[in-house]
Amino acid sequence: MSDFYDENAESYVKGTFHLDMEGTRRKFLSYVPEGGRILDLGFGSGRDMLAFRDAGYQVVGIDPCLPFVHMARSMRLEALPLKAEDMAFQDEFDGIWASASLLHSEDLPEVLGKCHKALKERGVLYCSFKKGSFRGMRDGRFYVDMEPVSLEKTLKRTGFAPLSIWTSEDRTRPGLLWTNGIFRK
């Protein structure tokens, strides 16, 4: 799956770096202590890591795509070449930001369990998925789509409590809906 991003890194960054996620970031940060430690899981273009750092948060990003890691490091961001499935953090983060990244997890319960372990007590997880019930290969990548109800059930099964779940429309692709959620450990 990371081959897709390795091969399309430049166009992906150009297509996503400018996207306005300020409102969603603000909502997420309302649950994270000021200056807290954030893990950006599957950081892609680095847009959100940069915004968190510039807002005074300690941010670490993981992504298996080496071009993304090199680009983030060139912006003086702490970036690790790591898949979510391979992370082994324990009680380290006040928040995990997983914007359109967990949707590529073939074993979502396993990855959510690792997220739960990585969070400090009462830490929060933001995640977003394409709205729907599809699971499988699409456009050269694995996807798992989620409806709000399935997202809530899935996260509750892995020990998370819902704080906010909402649907949003993609501003660049009319008709594409996203299921978003913020959950507490």
C-alpha positions in Angstrom: 0.0 0.0 0.0 2.8 2.4 0.8 4.0 1.8 -2.8 1.1 4.0 -3.9 2.3 6.9 -1.7 5.9 6.3 -2.6 5.1 6.5 -6.3 2.7 9.5 -5.9 4.2 11.4 -3.0 4.8 14.7 -4.8 1.3 14.9 -6.3 -0.3 13.8 -3.0 1.5 16.5 -1.1 0.5 19.1 -3.7 -3.1 18.0 -3.5 -3.4 17.9 0.3 -1.0 20.3 1.9 -3.3 23.3 1.3 -6.5 21.7 2.6 -8.1 23.6 5.4 -8.3 21.4 8.5 -8.2 24.2 11.0 -11.7 23.7 12.4 -11.2 20.0 12.9 -7.7 20.6 14.5 -9.2 23.2 16.8 -12.0 20.7 17.9 -9.3 18.0 18.5 -7.0 20.4 20.4 -9.8 21.5 22.7 -9.4 18.0 24.3 -5.5 18.1 24.4 -3.6 19.9 27.2 -1.9 23.0 26.0 1.6 22.1 24.9 0.8 18.4 25.0 2.4 15.6 23.1 0.6 14.6 19.9 1.2 11.6 17.5 0.3 12.3 13.9 -0.4 8.8 12.6 0.1 8.6 8.9 1.1 12.3 8.5 1.3 12.4 4.7 2.1 15.9 3.6 3.0 17.0 7.2 0.4 19.8 7.0 -1.1 19.0 10.4 2.2 18.2 12.2 3.4 21.7 11.1 0.2 23.3 12.4 0.4 21.5 15.8 4.1 22.4 16.2 3.5 26.0 15.3 0.7 26.1 17.9 3.1 25.1 20.6 2.5 21.3 20.8 5.1 18.6 20.9 4.4 16.5 17.8 5.8 13.3 16.4 4.7 11.8 13.2 4.8 8.3 11.8 4.4 7.3 8.2 5.7 4.3 6.2 6.3 6.5 3.1 9.9 7.5 3.0 9.4 10.6 0.7 6.9 11.9 3.3 9.4 11.3 6.1 12.2 13.1 4.2 9.9 16.0 3.4 8.8 16.3 7.0 12.3 16.2 8.3 13.3 19.0 5.9 10.7 21.1 7.7 12.4 20.2 11.0 9.5 18.0 12.1 10.1 14.8 14.1 9.1 12.1 11.6 9.6 8.3 11.9 9.4 5.8 9.0 6.9 3.5 10.7 3.7 1.7 10.0 0.9 2.0 12.5 0.9 -1.8 12.8 4.5 -1.7 14.0 4.3 1.1 16.6 5.0 0.2 20.2 4.5 3.4 22.1 3.2 3.1 25.7 1.4 5.9 27.6 3.3 8.6 25.6 0.8 10.9 23.9 -2.0 13.3 25.0 -3.5 13.0 21.6 -3.3 11.0 18.4 -4.3 12.6 15.1 -5.2 10.0 12.5 -6.6 12.1 9.7 -7.6 9.8 6.8 -4.9 7.3 7.8 -6.6 4.5 9.8 -8.8 3.9 6.8 -5.9 2.0 5.3 -5.6 -0.4 8.2 -6.4 -4.0 7.2 -6.5 -5.0 10.9 -8.2 -2.0 12.4 -8.8 -3.5 15.9 -5.1 -4.3 16.2 -4.1 -0.8 15.3 -6.7 0.8 17.5 -5.3 -1.3 20.4 -1.9 0.1 19.7 -3.3 3.6 19.7 -5.0 2.9 23.0 -1.7 1.8 24.5 0.2 4.8 23.0 -2.2 7.3 24.7 -1.8 8.6 28.2 -4.7 8.1 30.6 -7.6 10.3 29.3 -5.8 10.9 26.0 -7.8 11.5 22.9 -7.9 10.0 19.4 -9.2 11.8 16.3 -9.8 9.7 13.2 -11.6 10.0 9.9 -12.8 7.5 7.4 -14.7 7.8 4.1 -18.3 7.4 4.9 -19.8 4.0 3.9 -19.4 0.3 4.4 -16.8 -0.6 1.8 -13.8 -2.8 2.7 -11.2 -3.8 0.2 -8.9 -2.5 -2.6 -9.8 0.8 -4.3 -7.5 3.0 -6.4 -4.4 0.8 -5.6 -4.9 1.0 -1.8 -6.8 -0.9 0.9 -9.7 1.0 2.4 -12.1 0.4 5.2 -15.0 2.9 5.1 -17.1 3.7 8.2 -20.6 4.9 9.0 -20.9 6.9 12.3 -22.6 3.9 14.0 -19.9 1.4 12.9 -17.1 3.9 13.9 -18.6 4.3 17.4 -19.0 0.5 17.9 -15.5 -0.3 16.6 -13.8 2.2 18.9 -15.9 1.2 21.9 -14.8 -2.4 21.4 -11.2 -1.3 21.7 -11.7 0.7 24.9 -12.5 4.2 23.6 -15.4 6.4 24.7 -16.9 8.8 22.1 -16.6 12.5 22.7 -17.8 13.7 19.2 -18.8 11.9 16.0 -19.8 13.9 12.9 -20.1 13.7 9.1 -18.4 16.2 6.9 -18.3 16.8 3.1 -15.0 16.8 1.3 -14.4 20.4 0.1 -12.3 19.4 -2.9 -14.4 16.3 -4.0 -18.1 17.2 -4.0 -20.3 14.2 -2.9 -17.6 12.5 -0.9 -18.5 12.3 2.8 -16.3 11.7 5.7 -17.1 10.1 9.1 -15.1 11.8 11.8 -14.7 11.1 15.5 -12.9 12.1 18.6 -12.6 9.5 21.3 -11.2 9.4 24.8 -9.1 6.6 26.3 
